[in-house]
Amino acid sequence: MDSFPAPARAMVDAMQTAAAADPARAVAFAGAPGANSHRAALEMVPDCLPLPCFSFEDAIDAVKAGRAGAAAIPVENSQHGRVADIHFLLPESGLHIVAEHFLRINHALMATGDGPFEAAYSHPQALGQSRKYLRERGIVPLSYADTAGAAAHVAERGEANIAAIAPPLAAELYDLKIVDNDVEDAADNTTRFLLLANEALHPVPNSGETAITTFVFEVKNIPAALYKAMGGFATNGVNMTKLESYQAGASFAATMFYADIIGAPGEPAVDRALEELAFHCKELRILGTYRQERARG
């Protein structure tokens, strides 16, 4: 808790105490109260007890240790792409993806006064999503662990020439003035969140709901291995909505892939495609099967 700025500590303490009394209802998130992850936790599990944690690792550890029933973790943003480190953290966590949620992101510039401002603090994702706004005004972007924590930091310092970019709720919580609303560079700025839990869901095939299955894999180090591995999805008519690569280890010789497909294990076409994929892989791990929240274009 001491890692949070002073204006946030009383709220963090109260929320941690409430979560400790009923950990099964707790949903851990990374950031101070008022962060976008706080909003996502409440939207995904409306009757939850939000549990603020300082980092993604801390939120995941809270679930693994039984201090929370789930964790709400951002994985990608429509403007700024993949959230850093997530593709490494998810497979290593041992947790299962049980839900997804798309959160419309509204950023506000907030401060103790009206400016002008030399610098603005926020999470790197939020700074990237507001890059044009900051550049046009000559405001230097400065990274902070999370958006709401940046607001609490600005409130704690009380300096007239610094601001924070954070959700409007943070201004209310930390007694800051909103200088400008909707400072994100795109009107449709949206972040996809995943809900992680210790126990996997087991959707019933053909239940009428569209399912997504997320997995990571490493193909064998032979020519055309990825091409051959992907062939099973095409021949079985399984739609792959995401395929991203990332490096595993310092050798830069082992490339891991992170993928989403439409469908669930137990569906014949999905089972055949995954069986063919496994044949061409050194490693294949399913991270979760869960209900698709909305159709993707």
VMD Tcl script that draws the C-alpha trace (Angstrom):
set ca {
  {0.00 0.00 0.00}
  {2.90 2.39 0.67}
  {3.63 2.42 -3.06}
  {0.50 4.51 -3.66}
  {0.60 8.31 -3.33}
  {-0.67 9.65 0.00}
  {-4.05 10.91 -1.29}
  {-4.94 7.36 -2.38}
  {-3.80 5.44 0.67}
  {-6.90 5.78 2.85}
  {-9.14 4.57 0.01}
  {-6.75 1.72 -0.82}
  {-6.69 0.67 2.84}
  {-10.49 0.65 3.08}
  {-10.90 -1.33 -0.16}
  {-8.24 -3.86 0.87}
  {-9.96 -4.35 4.24}
  {-13.33 -4.94 2.57}
  {-11.79 -7.42 0.11}
  {-10.00 -9.29 2.89}
  {-13.35 -9.86 4.63}
  {-14.85 -11.51 1.52}
  {-12.03 -12.46 -0.90}
  {-14.27 -14.55 -3.16}
  {-16.09 -11.35 -4.19}
  {-12.88 -9.36 -4.65}
  {-11.68 -8.43 -8.14}
  {-8.08 -7.28 -8.19}
  {-6.92 -4.57 -10.58}
  {-3.70 -2.66 -11.19}
  {-3.85 0.97 -10.18}
  {-5.16 3.38 -7.61}
  {-8.89 3.85 -7.00}
  {-10.43 5.64 -9.99}
  {-8.27 3.95 -12.62}
  {-9.79 2.57 -15.80}
  {-9.10 -0.93 -14.48}
  {-11.21 -0.04 -11.43}
  {-14.08 0.89 -13.79}
  {-13.58 -2.31 -15.77}
  {-13.73 -4.47 -12.64}
  {-17.06 -2.91 -11.64}
  {-18.51 -3.27 -15.12}
  {-17.41 -6.89 -15.48}
  {-18.55 -7.95 -11.98}
  {-21.00 -5.28 -10.76}
  {-21.33 -6.66 -7.20}
  {-17.60 -7.18 -6.71}
  {-15.30 -5.71 -4.09}
  {-12.61 -3.89 -6.10}
  {-9.10 -4.61 -4.80}
  {-6.48 -2.05 -5.90}
  {-2.96 -3.43 -6.50}
  {0.15 -1.54 -7.52}
  {0.97 -3.61 -10.63}
  {-0.38 -6.27 -12.97}
  {1.83 -8.83 -11.22}
  {0.39 -7.85 -7.83}
  {-3.19 -8.21 -9.14}
  {-2.42 -11.65 -10.57}
  {-0.66 -12.71 -7.35}
  {-3.73 -11.66 -5.33}
  {-5.81 -14.21 -7.26}
  {-3.19 -16.94 -7.02}
  {-2.90 -16.38 -3.26}
  {-6.66 -16.42 -2.72}
  {-6.94 -12.75 -1.73}
  {-9.21 -12.16 -4.73}
  {-11.55 -14.29 -6.78}
  {-10.51 -12.72 -10.08}
  {-8.39 -10.01 -11.68}
  {-9.37 -7.48 -14.36}
  {-6.39 -6.97 -16.68}
  {-6.15 -4.75 -19.79}
  {-4.62 -6.50 -22.79}
  {-4.96 -4.16 -25.78}
  {-6.13 -0.72 -26.81}
  {-7.65 0.36 -30.12}
  {-5.21 3.27 -30.40}
  {-2.06 2.08 -28.73}
  {-2.05 -1.67 -29.31}
  {-0.88 -4.38 -26.92}
  {-0.42 -3.52 -23.25}
  {3.24 -4.10 -22.41}
  {4.24 -7.41 -20.76}
  {0.73 -8.90 -20.86}
  {1.62 -11.70 -23.30}
  {4.39 -12.77 -20.92}
  {2.32 -12.45 -17.74}
  {-0.76 -14.36 -18.88}
  {0.91 -17.69 -19.74}
  {3.17 -17.52 -16.69}
  {0.33 -16.71 -14.29}
  {-1.32 -20.12 -14.33}
  {-4.70 -18.35 -14.30}
  {-7.51 -18.83 -16.79}
  {-9.33 -16.26 -18.90}
  {-13.04 -16.40 -18.02}
  {-14.44 -13.24 -19.62}
  {-13.65 -10.27 -21.84}
  {-14.91 -6.69 -21.68}
  {-14.54 -3.66 -23.93}
  {-14.25 -0.38 -22.02}
  {-14.72 2.97 -23.73}
  {-11.86 5.17 -22.55}
  {-12.30 8.87 -21.74}
  {-9.24 10.74 -20.55}
  {-9.29 14.13 -18.85}
  {-6.47 16.57 -18.17}
  {-6.63 17.45 -14.47}
  {-4.55 19.52 -12.10}
  {-4.63 21.66 -8.97}
  {-5.01 24.80 -11.10}
  {-5.59 26.08 -14.63}
  {-2.07 25.89 -16.05}
  {-0.15 26.45 -18.22}
  {1.44 23.03 -17.74}
  {4.97 21.93 -18.42}
  {4.31 18.19 -17.97}
  {1.53 15.65 -17.60}
  {1.80 12.35 -15.71}
  {-0.07 9.19 -16.71}
  {0.30 5.53 -17.62}
  {2.29 5.07 -20.87}
  {-0.82 3.75 -22.62}
  {-2.82 6.87 -21.75}
  {0.05 9.12 -22.79}
  {0.23 7.30 -26.12}
  {-3.51 7.65 -26.59}
  {-3.22 11.42 -26.00}
  {0.02 11.98 -27.89}
  {-1.35 14.53 -30.39}
  {-3.14 16.54 -27.69}
  {0.03 16.83 -25.57}
  {2.31 17.58 -28.50}
  {0.11 20.41 -29.80}
  {0.25 22.09 -26.37}
  {3.94 21.50 -25.70}
  {3.21 19.40 -22.61}
  {5.92 16.86 -21.80}
  {4.51 13.34 -21.16}
  {5.86 11.67 -18.00}
  {5.17 8.02 -17.24}
  {3.49 6.86 -14.05}
  {2.41 3.41 -12.90}
  {-1.30 4.04 -13.57}
  {-3.66 6.84 -14.53}
  {-5.43 7.35 -11.21}
  {-2.14 7.03 -9.35}
  {-0.81 9.84 -11.55}
  {-3.77 11.99 -10.48}
  {-3.08 11.22 -6.81}
  {0.61 12.02 -7.39}
  {-0.24 15.43 -8.89}
  {-2.60 16.15 -5.99}
  {0.11 15.18 -3.50}
  {2.73 17.42 -5.11}
  {0.36 20.37 -5.45}
  {2.47 22.09 -8.12}
  {0.70 24.46 -10.51}
  {2.73 23.53 -13.60}
  {2.04 19.77 -13.65}
  {-1.10 17.87 -14.59}
  {-2.35 14.31 -14.91}
  {-4.23 12.45 -17.62}
  {-6.74 10.16 -15.96}
  {-10.42 9.14 -15.90}
  {-12.73 11.97 -14.75}
  {-13.55 9.96 -11.61}
  {-9.96 10.42 -10.44}
  {-10.40 14.20 -10.35}
  {-13.37 13.75 -8.02}
  {-11.55 11.29 -5.78}
  {-8.37 13.34 -5.45}
  {-9.89 16.83 -5.44}
  {-8.40 17.96 -8.74}
  {-9.85 20.36 -11.30}
  {-10.67 19.01 -14.76}
  {-8.99 21.42 -17.15}
  {-10.01 19.62 -20.35}
  {-12.22 16.61 -21.09}
  {-11.84 13.95 -23.80}
  {-8.15 14.55 -24.47}
  {-7.71 11.15 -26.15}
  {-6.79 11.50 -29.82}
  {-9.53 9.15 -31.12}
  {-13.23 9.37 -30.33}
  {-13.61 5.58 -30.33}
  {-10.73 4.89 -27.93}
  {-11.46 1.46 -26.42}
  {-9.52 -0.98 -24.24}
  {-10.14 -4.71 -24.12}
  {-9.96 -6.24 -20.64}
  {-9.76 -9.89 -19.64}
  {-11.04 -11.38 -16.39}
  {-8.65 -13.97 -14.94}
  {-9.52 -16.61 -12.34}
  {-8.05 -19.77 -10.82}
  {-10.73 -22.05 -12.28}
  {-11.36 -22.34 -16.02}
  {-14.79 -22.04 -17.59}
  {-16.07 -24.93 -19.65}
  {-18.56 -23.50 -22.15}
  {-20.96 -26.04 -23.58}
  {-20.45 -26.39 -27.36}
  {-23.45 -25.26 -29.41}
  {-24.96 -23.48 -26.40}
  {-26.07 -20.62 -28.64}
  {-23.40 -18.22 -27.36}
  {-20.30 -17.44 -29.39}
  {-17.15 -18.52 -27.56}
  {-13.56 -17.38 -27.88}
  {-10.60 -19.62 -27.13}
  {-7.26 -17.98 -26.38}
  {-3.98 -19.90 -26.50}
  {-0.23 -19.49 -26.90}
  {2.01 -21.77 -28.95}
  {5.53 -22.23 -30.28}
  {5.95 -23.99 -33.60}
  {8.77 -26.42 -34.36}
  {11.90 -24.85 -35.80}
  {11.46 -26.19 -39.34}
  {10.67 -24.45 -42.63}
  {7.01 -23.47 -43.16}
  {6.01 -24.70 -39.67}
  {3.75 -21.70 -39.02}
  {2.15 -22.01 -42.45}
  {1.40 -25.67 -41.83}
  {0.17 -25.01 -38.29}
  {-2.30 -22.40 -39.52}
  {-3.63 -24.64 -42.26}
  {-5.84 -26.61 -39.89}
  {-7.87 -23.53 -39.01}
  {-8.49 -22.76 -42.68}
  {-9.43 -26.28 -43.71}
  {-11.77 -26.67 -40.73}
  {-13.42 -23.28 -41.14}
  {-12.30 -21.93 -37.75}
  {-12.01 -18.14 -37.68}
  {-8.80 -16.79 -36.09}
  {-9.38 -13.22 -34.90}
  {-5.94 -12.55 -33.43}
  {-2.40 -13.75 -34.05}
  {0.54 -11.93 -32.48}
  {4.15 -12.97 -32.09}
  {6.55 -12.24 -29.25}
  {10.05 -13.38 -28.35}
  {10.64 -15.94 -25.60}
  {14.09 -15.69 -24.02}
  {17.21 -13.78 -24.99}
  {18.26 -15.99 -27.90}
  {15.64 -14.45 -30.24}
  {15.37 -17.90 -31.81}
  {12.16 -19.01 -30.08}
  {9.07 -17.12 -31.21}
  {5.84 -17.57 -29.29}
  {2.44 -16.78 -30.76}
  {-0.66 -15.51 -28.97}
  {-3.96 -16.31 -30.70}
  {-7.74 -15.97 -30.38}
  {-10.15 -18.17 -32.32}
  {-13.93 -18.27 -32.51}
  {-15.17 -21.51 -30.97}
  {-14.56 -23.83 -28.04}
  {-12.84 -27.17 -27.49}
  {-15.46 -29.86 -27.85}
  {-16.66 -28.47 -31.16}
  {-15.44 -30.94 -33.81}
  {-13.96 -28.30 -36.13}
  {-12.08 -26.62 -33.25}
  {-10.80 -29.96 -31.95}
  {-9.49 -30.93 -35.38}
  {-7.80 -27.55 -35.88}
  {-6.13 -27.63 -32.45}
  {-5.00 -31.23 -32.99}
  {-3.33 -30.25 -36.26}
  {-1.78 -27.19 -34.60}
  {-0.37 -29.33 -31.78}
  {1.27 -31.66 -34.30}
  {3.38 -28.77 -35.62}
  {4.15 -27.25 -32.20}
  {6.79 -27.62 -29.53}
  {4.36 -26.07 -27.02}
  {0.63 -25.32 -26.96}
  {-1.24 -23.92 -23.96}
  {-4.90 -22.93 -23.86}
  {-5.35 -19.87 -21.64}
  {-9.14 -19.90 -21.57}
  {-12.44 -20.33 -23.36}
  {-15.08 -17.70 -22.61}
  {-18.10 -15.91 -24.05}
  {-17.44 -13.38 -26.78}
  {-18.73 -10.04 -25.55}
  {-19.22 -8.50 -28.99}
  {-18.63 -9.31 -32.62}
  {-15.40 -8.05 -34.12}
  {-15.24 -6.42 -37.51}
}
mol new
graphics top color blue
foreach p $ca { graphics top sphere $p radius 0.5 }
foreach p [lrange $ca 0 end-1] q [lrange $ca 1 end] { graphics top cylinder $p $q radius 0.2 }
display resetview
